[in-house]
C-alpha cells in the first residue's frame, strides 16, 4: 500500500500509516456516510450519457467475471475536504472493492481538483502496481479528459488495465466482450 497522504509504501495491511498516521477512520470524520455504490460505474457528475454509462458498466461487469475481481469507476465533482488520493483510498476500502481478497482497482476522476487517481487492492498489486496503474491513466485517460472525451478515456484506460490484469493471470488479452465496445 502506498499511503495516500505521505506516500510511504508498506507491503502489508496496517490500520494506519506508520509515517503520518493516516487512516480510513481519519477520513470518516469528514463524511456523514459512505456514498451508495451504483455498480461498476458511479457517475455523480452526469459526465457520461446514459448509453455510455450502460456500455461501460456492462463491459466492466464482464471484465470482472473474467478476472475474478473488479474495476470500479467513480466520477465526482470534488473530494473536499480531503485530497483525491485520500478519498479514492477511503472509498475503495469502504466499498470493499475486489472483495475480501482486494482483487480490485478503483479509478477516480475529481473534476474540480482536476485530478485522476487510482487505488489498486492488495490482491492485484503483484500484477498491477500503483505506479503502473497511474501511468496507464496518465497516458490514456488524461489526454482524453483534456479533450473533453471522458467516456473514450475511461474505455481505453479500463481496456489497458484489463489487458495487464489478464496477462498477469495468464489469460489472453483483448478478448471480445458483449456490448458495442471492447474492453
Order of alpha helices (4+ residues) and beta strands (2+ residues): alpha-beta-alpha-beta-alpha-beta-beta-alpha-alpha-alpha-alpha
